[in-house]
Amino acid sequence: MADYSHQIDERRELMAIKDETIKNVNEVVDNQMKVVQEIAGLLGETTAQTKVSLLKIVQMLQHEAVNAVTVIPGESKEEKT
């Protein structure tokens, strides 16, 4: 009769190590997903802020271009109003 209790213990230990490894991998992936979502949110916020600033600049330049076209050469804007 052979004693297999040692092999059974080794298999149980190996299964526990595999289970722990799978658990750790899942935690790492979950943490990475959280970080990616945070980064995406921050990028979205800063992109929106940049867009607002650029639109303000474009509006300002358009307003200046319209004013430059409506001013008659030799006449200042103050004289016109």
Backbone as XML, in Angstrom:
<?xml version="1.0"?>
<chain id="A" units="angstrom">
  <residue number="1" name="MET">
    <atom name="N" x="0.828" y="-1.170" z="0.000"/>
    <atom name="CA" x="0.000" y="0.000" z="0.000"/>
    <atom name="C" x="0.885" y="1.250" z="0.000"/>
  </residue>
  <residue number="2" name="ALA">
    <atom name="N" x="0.567" y="2.254" z="-0.857"/>
    <atom name="CA" x="1.391" y="3.452" z="-0.993"/>
    <atom name="C" x="0.701" y="4.620" z="-0.300"/>
  </residue>
  <residue number="3" name="ASP">
    <atom name="N" x="1.540" y="5.529" z="0.225"/>
    <atom name="CA" x="1.019" y="6.730" z="0.894"/>
    <atom name="C" x="1.040" y="7.899" z="-0.095"/>
  </residue>
  <residue number="4" name="TYR">
    <atom name="N" x="-0.140" y="8.359" z="-0.491"/>
    <atom name="CA" x="-0.270" y="9.459" z="-1.446"/>
    <atom name="C" x="-0.617" y="10.783" z="-0.772"/>
  </residue>
  <residue number="5" name="SER">
    <atom name="N" x="-0.627" y="10.816" z="0.523"/>
    <atom name="CA" x="-1.028" y="12.033" z="1.249"/>
    <atom name="C" x="-0.093" y="13.206" z="0.935"/>
  </residue>
  <residue number="6" name="HIS">
    <atom name="N" x="1.185" y="12.918" z="0.725"/>
    <atom name="CA" x="2.149" y="13.980" z="0.401"/>
    <atom name="C" x="1.796" y="14.614" z="-0.957"/>
  </residue>
  <residue number="7" name="GLN">
    <atom name="N" x="1.465" y="13.790" z="-1.945"/>
    <atom name="CA" x="1.103" y="14.300" z="-3.271"/>
    <atom name="C" x="-0.205" y="15.090" z="-3.217"/>
  </residue>
  <residue number="8" name="ILE">
    <atom name="N" x="-1.133" y="14.612" z="-2.421"/>
    <atom name="CA" x="-2.406" y="15.322" z="-2.280"/>
    <atom name="C" x="-2.169" y="16.692" z="-1.648"/>
  </residue>
  <residue number="9" name="ASP">
    <atom name="N" x="-1.312" y="16.742" z="-0.629"/>
    <atom name="CA" x="-0.977" y="18.024" z="0.003"/>
    <atom name="C" x="-0.320" y="18.978" z="-0.984"/>
  </residue>
  <residue number="10" name="GLU">
    <atom name="N" x="0.579" y="18.461" z="-1.822"/>
    <atom name="CA" x="1.244" y="19.296" z="-2.823"/>
    <atom name="C" x="0.239" y="19.841" z="-3.841"/>
  </residue>
  <residue number="11" name="ARG">
    <atom name="N" x="-0.701" y="19.002" z="-4.249"/>
    <atom name="CA" x="-1.725" y="19.446" z="-5.201"/>
    <atom name="C" x="-2.608" y="20.525" z="-4.580"/>
  </residue>
  <residue number="12" name="ARG">
    <atom name="N" x="-2.968" y="20.354" z="-3.334"/>
    <atom name="CA" x="-3.784" y="21.360" z="-2.644"/>
    <atom name="C" x="-3.029" y="22.680" z="-2.530"/>
  </residue>
  <residue number="13" name="GLU">
    <atom name="N" x="-1.743" y="22.580" z="-2.214"/>
    <atom name="CA" x="-0.923" y="23.790" z="-2.103"/>
    <atom name="C" x="-0.810" y="24.487" z="-3.459"/>
  </residue>
  <residue number="14" name="LEU">
    <atom name="N" x="-0.621" y="23.696" z="-4.511"/>
    <atom name="CA" x="-0.533" y="24.258" z="-5.858"/>
    <atom name="C" x="-1.850" y="24.917" z="-6.260"/>
  </residue>
  <residue number="15" name="MET">
    <atom name="N" x="-2.962" y="24.294" z="-5.942"/>
    <atom name="CA" x="-4.274" y="24.885" z="-6.237"/>
    <atom name="C" x="-4.463" y="26.191" z="-5.477"/>
  </residue>
  <residue number="16" name="ALA">
    <atom name="N" x="-4.021" y="26.249" z="-4.233"/>
    <atom name="CA" x="-4.139" y="27.480" z="-3.443"/>
    <atom name="C" x="-3.295" y="28.592" z="-4.065"/>
  </residue>
  <residue number="17" name="ILE">
    <atom name="N" x="-2.108" y="28.243" z="-4.526"/>
    <atom name="CA" x="-1.228" y="29.234" z="-5.165"/>
    <atom name="C" x="-1.863" y="29.729" z="-6.461"/>
  </residue>
  <residue number="18" name="LYS">
    <atom name="N" x="-2.442" y="28.834" z="-7.239"/>
    <atom name="CA" x="-3.106" y="29.231" z="-8.487"/>
    <atom name="C" x="-4.281" y="30.150" z="-8.193"/>
  </residue>
  <residue number="19" name="ASP">
    <atom name="N" x="-5.099" y="29.793" z="-7.210"/>
    <atom name="CA" x="-6.246" y="30.621" z="-6.847"/>
    <atom name="C" x="-5.805" y="32.016" z="-6.396"/>
  </residue>
  <residue number="20" name="GLU">
    <atom name="N" x="-4.762" y="32.068" z="-5.584"/>
    <atom name="CA" x="-4.249" y="33.359" z="-5.110"/>
    <atom name="C" x="-3.703" y="34.193" z="-6.272"/>
  </residue>
  <residue number="21" name="THR">
    <atom name="N" x="-3.018" y="33.537" z="-7.194"/>
    <atom name="CA" x="-2.474" y="34.234" z="-8.364"/>
    <atom name="C" x="-3.592" y="34.806" z="-9.225"/>
  </residue>
  <residue number="22" name="ILE">
    <atom name="N" x="-4.624" y="34.030" z="-9.448"/>
    <atom name="CA" x="-5.769" y="34.503" z="-10.236"/>
    <atom name="C" x="-6.419" y="35.694" z="-9.542"/>
  </residue>
  <residue number="23" name="LYS">
    <atom name="N" x="-6.570" y="35.614" z="-8.239"/>
    <atom name="CA" x="-7.153" y="36.715" z="-7.478"/>
    <atom name="C" x="-6.303" y="37.977" z="-7.624"/>
  </residue>
  <residue number="24" name="ASN">
    <atom name="N" x="-4.991" y="37.844" z="-7.512"/>
    <atom name="CA" x="-4.082" y="38.990" z="-7.639"/>
    <atom name="C" x="-4.137" y="39.592" z="-9.038"/>
  </residue>
  <residue number="25" name="VAL">
    <atom name="N" x="-4.184" y="38.750" z="-10.053"/>
    <atom name="CA" x="-4.250" y="39.243" z="-11.437"/>
    <atom name="C" x="-5.541" y="40.033" z="-11.637"/>
  </residue>
  <residue number="26" name="ASN">
    <atom name="N" x="-6.651" y="39.518" z="-11.132"/>
    <atom name="CA" x="-7.930" y="40.232" z="-11.253"/>
    <atom name="C" x="-7.882" y="41.587" z="-10.547"/>
  </residue>
  <residue number="27" name="GLU">
    <atom name="N" x="-7.255" y="41.647" z="-9.396"/>
    <atom name="CA" x="-7.129" y="42.918" z="-8.666"/>
    <atom name="C" x="-6.293" y="43.917" z="-9.452"/>
  </residue>
  <residue number="28" name="VAL">
    <atom name="N" x="-5.191" y="43.440" z="-10.035"/>
    <atom name="CA" x="-4.323" y="44.328" z="-10.817"/>
    <atom name="C" x="-5.079" y="44.878" z="-12.025"/>
  </residue>
  <residue number="29" name="VAL">
    <atom name="N" x="-5.802" y="44.023" z="-12.725"/>
    <atom name="CA" x="-6.570" y="44.466" z="-13.896"/>
    <atom name="C" x="-7.645" y="45.467" z="-13.470"/>
  </residue>
  <residue number="30" name="ASP">
    <atom name="N" x="-8.333" y="45.189" z="-12.372"/>
    <atom name="CA" x="-9.350" y="46.121" z="-11.878"/>
    <atom name="C" x="-8.746" y="47.480" z="-11.547"/>
  </residue>
  <residue number="31" name="ASN">
    <atom name="N" x="-7.590" y="47.470" z="-10.885"/>
    <atom name="CA" x="-6.919" y="48.733" z="-10.544"/>
    <atom name="C" x="-6.488" y="49.481" z="-11.800"/>
  </residue>
  <residue number="32" name="GLN">
    <atom name="N" x="-5.992" y="48.763" z="-12.790"/>
    <atom name="CA" x="-5.588" y="49.403" z="-14.041"/>
    <atom name="C" x="-6.788" y="50.033" z="-14.737"/>
  </residue>
  <residue number="33" name="MET">
    <atom name="N" x="-7.918" y="49.356" z="-14.712"/>
    <atom name="CA" x="-9.126" y="49.899" z="-15.340"/>
    <atom name="C" x="-9.578" y="51.173" z="-14.623"/>
  </residue>
  <residue number="34" name="LYS">
    <atom name="N" x="-9.479" y="51.204" z="-13.311"/>
    <atom name="CA" x="-9.848" y="52.402" z="-12.564"/>
    <atom name="C" x="-8.936" y="53.571" z="-12.945"/>
  </residue>
  <residue number="35" name="VAL">
    <atom name="N" x="-7.643" y="53.297" z="-13.036"/>
    <atom name="CA" x="-6.689" y="54.351" z="-13.381"/>
    <atom name="C" x="-6.947" y="54.857" z="-14.800"/>
  </residue>
  <residue number="36" name="VAL">
    <atom name="N" x="-7.215" y="53.948" z="-15.716"/>
    <atom name="CA" x="-7.497" y="54.340" z="-17.105"/>
    <atom name="C" x="-8.739" y="55.222" z="-17.156"/>
  </residue>
  <residue number="37" name="GLN">
    <atom name="N" x="-9.769" y="54.866" z="-16.397"/>
    <atom name="CA" x="-10.988" y="55.670" z="-16.381"/>
    <atom name="C" x="-10.721" y="57.061" z="-15.795"/>
  </residue>
  <residue number="38" name="GLU">
    <atom name="N" x="-9.901" y="57.129" z="-14.767"/>
    <atom name="CA" x="-9.563" y="58.425" z="-14.180"/>
    <atom name="C" x="-8.789" y="59.282" z="-15.176"/>
  </residue>
  <residue number="39" name="ILE">
    <atom name="N" x="-7.830" y="58.674" z="-15.855"/>
    <atom name="CA" x="-7.033" y="59.408" z="-16.850"/>
    <atom name="C" x="-7.933" y="59.903" z="-17.981"/>
  </residue>
  <residue number="40" name="ALA">
    <atom name="N" x="-8.823" y="59.042" z="-18.447"/>
    <atom name="CA" x="-9.734" y="59.435" z="-19.529"/>
    <atom name="C" x="-10.619" y="60.597" z="-19.084"/>
  </residue>
  <residue number="41" name="GLY">
    <atom name="N" x="-11.085" y="60.553" z="-17.847"/>
    <atom name="CA" x="-11.911" y="61.647" z="-17.334"/>
    <atom name="C" x="-11.140" y="62.950" z="-17.285"/>
  </residue>
  <residue number="42" name="LEU">
    <atom name="N" x="-9.897" y="62.886" z="-16.799"/>
    <atom name="CA" x="-9.075" y="64.097" z="-16.731"/>
    <atom name="C" x="-8.775" y="64.640" z="-18.122"/>
  </residue>
  <residue number="43" name="LEU">
    <atom name="N" x="-8.481" y="63.751" z="-19.049"/>
    <atom name="CA" x="-8.222" y="64.195" z="-20.421"/>
    <atom name="C" x="-9.466" y="64.835" z="-21.027"/>
  </residue>
  <residue number="44" name="GLY">
    <atom name="N" x="-10.621" y="64.258" z="-20.739"/>
    <atom name="CA" x="-11.864" y="64.834" z="-21.242"/>
    <atom name="C" x="-12.098" y="66.228" z="-20.694"/>
  </residue>
  <residue number="45" name="GLU">
    <atom name="N" x="-11.845" y="66.397" z="-19.397"/>
    <atom name="CA" x="-12.029" y="67.709" z="-18.770"/>
    <atom name="C" x="-11.086" y="68.743" z="-19.370"/>
  </residue>
  <residue number="46" name="THR">
    <atom name="N" x="-9.819" y="68.389" z="-19.480"/>
    <atom name="CA" x="-8.857" y="69.359" z="-20.003"/>
    <atom name="C" x="-9.100" y="69.635" z="-21.475"/>
  </residue>
  <residue number="47" name="THR">
    <atom name="N" x="-9.572" y="68.635" z="-22.221"/>
    <atom name="CA" x="-9.898" y="68.851" z="-23.628"/>
    <atom name="C" x="-11.062" y="69.824" z="-23.752"/>
  </residue>
  <residue number="48" name="ALA">
    <atom name="N" x="-12.055" y="69.655" z="-22.902"/>
    <atom name="CA" x="-13.203" y="70.577" z="-22.927"/>
    <atom name="C" x="-12.765" y="71.992" z="-22.572"/>
  </residue>
  <residue number="49" name="GLN">
    <atom name="N" x="-11.903" y="72.131" z="-21.575"/>
    <atom name="CA" x="-11.409" y="73.455" z="-21.195"/>
    <atom name="C" x="-10.619" y="74.085" z="-22.338"/>
  </residue>
  <residue number="50" name="THR">
    <atom name="N" x="-9.804" y="73.277" z="-23.004"/>
    <atom name="CA" x="-9.026" y="73.775" z="-24.137"/>
    <atom name="C" x="-9.953" y="74.230" z="-25.255"/>
  </residue>
  <residue number="51" name="LYS">
    <atom name="N" x="-10.992" y="73.455" z="-25.517"/>
    <atom name="CA" x="-11.937" y="73.818" z="-26.576"/>
    <atom name="C" x="-12.614" y="75.143" z="-26.266"/>
  </residue>
  <residue number="52" name="VAL">
    <atom name="N" x="-13.036" y="75.332" z="-25.030"/>
    <atom name="CA" x="-13.682" y="76.591" z="-24.642"/>
    <atom name="C" x="-12.723" y="77.757" z="-24.857"/>
  </residue>
  <residue number="53" name="SER">
    <atom name="N" x="-11.486" y="77.596" z="-24.431"/>
    <atom name="CA" x="-10.497" y="78.666" z="-24.592"/>
    <atom name="C" x="-10.239" y="78.968" z="-26.063"/>
  </residue>
  <residue number="54" name="LEU">
    <atom name="N" x="-10.109" y="77.929" z="-26.862"/>
    <atom name="CA" x="-9.865" y="78.134" z="-28.290"/>
    <atom name="C" x="-11.056" y="78.794" z="-28.972"/>
  </residue>
  <residue number="55" name="LEU">
    <atom name="N" x="-12.264" y="78.419" z="-28.585"/>
    <atom name="CA" x="-13.443" y="79.063" z="-29.163"/>
    <atom name="C" x="-13.494" y="80.545" z="-28.808"/>
  </residue>
  <residue number="56" name="LYS">
    <atom name="N" x="-13.100" y="80.888" z="-27.579"/>
    <atom name="CA" x="-13.055" y="82.296" z="-27.192"/>
    <atom name="C" x="-12.037" y="83.060" z="-28.037"/>
  </residue>
  <residue number="57" name="ILE">
    <atom name="N" x="-10.894" y="82.452" z="-28.274"/>
    <atom name="CA" x="-9.860" y="83.082" z="-29.097"/>
    <atom name="C" x="-10.375" y="83.274" z="-30.524"/>
  </residue>
  <residue number="58" name="VAL">
    <atom name="N" x="-11.019" y="82.248" z="-31.079"/>
    <atom name="CA" x="-11.558" y="82.339" z="-32.436"/>
    <atom name="C" x="-12.593" y="83.453" z="-32.514"/>
  </residue>
  <residue number="59" name="GLN">
    <atom name="N" x="-13.492" y="83.532" z="-31.531"/>
    <atom name="CA" x="-14.507" y="84.591" z="-31.530"/>
    <atom name="C" x="-13.861" y="85.966" z="-31.455"/>
  </residue>
  <residue number="60" name="MET">
    <atom name="N" x="-12.834" y="86.083" z="-30.635"/>
    <atom name="CA" x="-12.148" y="87.359" z="-30.509"/>
    <atom name="C" x="-11.497" y="87.748" z="-31.834"/>
  </residue>
  <residue number="61" name="LEU">
    <atom name="N" x="-10.838" y="86.795" z="-32.487"/>
    <atom name="CA" x="-10.198" y="87.079" z="-33.764"/>
    <atom name="C" x="-11.227" y="87.417" z="-34.838"/>
  </residue>
  <residue number="62" name="GLN">
    <atom name="N" x="-12.355" y="86.718" z="-34.825"/>
    <atom name="CA" x="-13.410" y="87.023" z="-35.793"/>
    <atom name="C" x="-13.959" y="88.427" z="-35.552"/>
  </residue>
  <residue number="63" name="HIS">
    <atom name="N" x="-14.151" y="88.793" z="-34.307"/>
    <atom name="CA" x="-14.658" y="90.128" z="-33.968"/>
    <atom name="C" x="-13.666" y="91.194" z="-34.433"/>
  </residue>
  <residue number="64" name="GLU">
    <atom name="N" x="-12.380" y="90.952" z="-34.208"/>
    <atom name="CA" x="-11.355" y="91.902" z="-34.650"/>
    <atom name="C" x="-11.342" y="92.005" z="-36.167"/>
  </residue>
  <residue number="65" name="ALA">
    <atom name="N" x="-11.526" y="90.871" z="-36.866"/>
    <atom name="CA" x="-11.520" y="90.886" z="-38.326"/>
    <atom name="C" x="-12.713" y="91.676" z="-38.856"/>
  </residue>
  <residue number="66" name="VAL">
    <atom name="N" x="-13.869" y="91.512" z="-38.253"/>
    <atom name="CA" x="-15.056" y="92.260" z="-38.669"/>
    <atom name="C" x="-14.842" y="93.744" z="-38.423"/>
  </residue>
  <residue number="67" name="ASN">
    <atom name="N" x="-14.295" y="94.100" z="-37.280"/>
    <atom name="CA" x="-14.037" y="95.509" z="-36.966"/>
    <atom name="C" x="-13.016" y="96.105" z="-37.920"/>
  </residue>
  <residue number="68" name="ALA">
    <atom name="N" x="-12.030" y="95.340" z="-38.299"/>
    <atom name="CA" x="-11.007" y="95.845" z="-39.212"/>
    <atom name="C" x="-11.599" y="96.105" z="-40.590"/>
  </residue>
  <residue number="69" name="VAL">
    <atom name="N" x="-12.545" y="95.301" z="-41.002"/>
    <atom name="CA" x="-13.164" y="95.467" z="-42.326"/>
    <atom name="C" x="-14.135" y="96.640" z="-42.325"/>
  </residue>
  <residue number="70" name="THR">
    <atom name="N" x="-14.824" y="96.877" z="-41.224"/>
    <atom name="CA" x="-15.833" y="97.939" z="-41.192"/>
    <atom name="C" x="-15.251" y="99.320" z="-40.980"/>
  </residue>
  <residue number="71" name="VAL">
    <atom name="N" x="-13.984" y="99.431" z="-40.589"/>
    <atom name="CA" x="-13.349" y="100.735" z="-40.397"/>
    <atom name="C" x="-12.894" y="101.254" z="-41.755"/>
  </residue>
  <residue number="72" name="ILE">
    <atom name="N" x="-13.300" y="102.460" z="-42.080"/>
    <atom name="CA" x="-12.907" y="103.090" z="-43.347"/>
    <atom name="C" x="-11.494" y="103.634" z="-43.188"/>
  </residue>
  <residue number="73" name="PRO">
    <atom name="N" x="-10.637" y="103.397" z="-44.159"/>
    <atom name="CA" x="-9.264" y="103.904" z="-44.046"/>
    <atom name="C" x="-9.258" y="105.410" z="-43.829"/>
  </residue>
  <residue number="74" name="GLY">
    <atom name="N" x="-8.441" y="105.851" z="-42.903"/>
    <atom name="CA" x="-8.344" y="107.259" z="-42.576"/>
    <atom name="C" x="-9.351" y="107.678" z="-41.524"/>
  </residue>
  <residue number="75" name="GLU">
    <atom name="N" x="-10.245" y="106.805" z="-41.144"/>
    <atom name="CA" x="-11.255" y="107.113" z="-40.131"/>
    <atom name="C" x="-11.033" y="106.189" z="-38.937"/>
  </residue>
  <residue number="76" name="SER">
    <atom name="N" x="-11.008" y="106.753" z="-37.768"/>
    <atom name="CA" x="-10.813" y="105.913" z="-36.588"/>
    <atom name="C" x="-12.160" y="105.358" z="-36.138"/>
  </residue>
  <residue number="77" name="LYS">
    <atom name="N" x="-12.132" y="104.340" z="-35.318"/>
    <atom name="CA" x="-13.364" y="103.738" z="-34.833"/>
    <atom name="C" x="-14.166" y="104.719" z="-33.971"/>
  </residue>
  <residue number="78" name="GLU">
    <atom name="N" x="-13.475" y="105.601" z="-33.253"/>
    <atom name="CA" x="-14.155" y="106.570" z="-32.399"/>
    <atom name="C" x="-14.933" y="107.579" z="-33.227"/>
  </residue>
  <residue number="79" name="GLU">
    <atom name="N" x="-14.394" y="107.977" z="-34.385"/>
    <atom name="CA" x="-15.069" y="108.945" z="-35.233"/>
    <atom name="C" x="-16.324" y="108.361" z="-35.863"/>
  </residue>
  <residue number="80" name="LYS">
    <atom name="N" x="-16.327" y="107.067" z="-36.081"/>
    <atom name="CA" x="-17.418" y="106.399" z="-36.747"/>
    <atom name="C" x="-18.642" y="106.306" z="-35.865"/>
  </residue>
  <residue number="81" name="THR">
    <atom name="N" x="-18.476" y="106.122" z="-34.568"/>
    <atom name="CA" x="-19.620" y="105.946" z="-33.663"/>
    <atom name="C" x="-20.189" y="107.220" z="-33.176"/>
  </residue>
</chain>
